[in-house]
């Protein structure tokens, strides 16, 4: 799974839309699409404990990304299905395009961990993964172990990459950008918020997800490497207490996580397939937008 990368890719994706879509694709739809997969699937993965009793998935990684489980929430199939419902409901290309772009960004980013996503569901239950870092959600470790593993591995590099992409496009966080490109695509929604919030408040609302991602990244990295004193089982079976979680930026790390997998396709075909799927979605949304524009013109 990815952590702050999902927050940053919302801004990066919106900022790099083709010119004819700029100022027309809903930011709220991109946000909803990007957050939908984990909103549907992730709560029960970590679970919760009441009175010493844990309530949650007995097999977290299968529950999150496999079948039987909620793995279908990270598939192009469900993303396209929900997009079709949005289109039939409102016939609004701004929302349909934004939602599928956000949903695809999330599902395709998550091929990087050792579990991956079922991109060909329901035609295949095999997961697409390149195993960049180890999936670490467990019943015993919960969110803390998962966060420590992610921010000690190439997951940290993934978040850093997306942060740099947004910072290199820093104008997407400015007031002028928000007024010229974000507000016009969601005029009614921003008008509604204008009943309760000043312009500064609405601008802060737009920026909030970015700063949440930054705070999430800094807080978890700080906790894992400056605060935590974990007990880690070494390869020889001996348990040792560390001053912090060890860094491991090797492929598939960190070494102290028992990497879990599901039935997977050959990793060498994953990235070509991901880029092909992304191209098809990109071409599809442009066609949808152009067809709608022609119909509106006539």
ABEGO torsion letter per residue (X at the ends): XBBAAAAAAAAAAAAABBAAABGABBAAAAAAAAAAAAAAAAAAAAEBBBGGBBBEBABAAAAAABOBEAAAAABAAAAAAAAAAAAAAAGBAAAAAAAAAAAAAAAAAAAABAAEBBAAOAABABBBBAGABBBABBAAAEAAAAAAAAAABAAAAAAAAAAAAAAAAAAAABAAAAAAAAAAAAAAAAAAAAAABBAAAAAAAAAAAAAAAAAAAAAAAAAAAAABBBBBBBAAGBBBBBABBBBBABBGOBAABBBBBBBBBBAAAAAAAAAAAAAAAAAAAAAAAAAAAAAAAX
